[in-house]
Structures are given as structure tokens and as C-alpha cells.
Amino acid sequence: NIVQKADRGEALFQQVIGVATESVTVTGTAYELVQIQVAGRCEFVKATAAGNTSPGTGLVASETAGQCEDIDSSDLCLPFAICLEDGSGSATADTKAYLINPLNL
């Protein structure tokens, strides 16, 4: 499969399937291998509103590519995770979540 960073501002990239388990830098049109965790407990999710992400709430893509936020009533995409514990900041991958594999991968 080919994946992109989730981005709520881009219609084609709104549905999140999981969380990359490592950092990857792609240059030009080349592709890089990366592992994506799609199910189970994940302790390294980046949340846009970390410090304000509600445990027990579904998570969806945010307008900041590669980060997530709480689902709200206007969201059309399936949540990809349930927040377990809020993180410390928006640029820090420390929000804990249970990934629910919304696309049955």
C-alpha cells in the first residue's frame, strides 16, 4: 500500500488508517518503506490539541498534516483510534490511543 500523511484540509487524505512507527523522509518522487501500526495500543500519536484531547473520544485527522484531533459531529471520516491518555504538546508524539483499524487492514 502507499500512504500519505493524513490531512483534514485535503479531501483525498482525510481518512486515517494508522500511525507510522518510524520517521521517514521522502525526497522527490521516490517511495520509502515504512511500517504503519493499524490496531492495538499506541503510545506515540501526535495530537493537534494535546493537553486538550479527551480520553475516551474518537480521533480523526486534523488540519495539521500528520496529527489528529477529537472527532466532532461534523466529521465524515471514521475515527481511527480512541484516545486513552492525553499527551503533552502538539509537536510531541506522546498521546496514547487504542487504534481500531477502521479499514480492516
Secondary structure as UniProt FT lines:
FT   TURN            8..9
FT   HELIX           11..13
FT   STRAND          19..20
FT   TURN            28..29
FT   STRAND          36..37
FT   STRAND          39..47
FT   TURN            48..51
FT   TURN            55..56
FT   STRAND          58..61
FT   TURN            65..66
FT   STRAND          68..70
FT   TURN            73..74
FT   STRAND          81..85
FT   TURN            90..91
FT   STRAND          93..100
FT   TURN            102..103
//
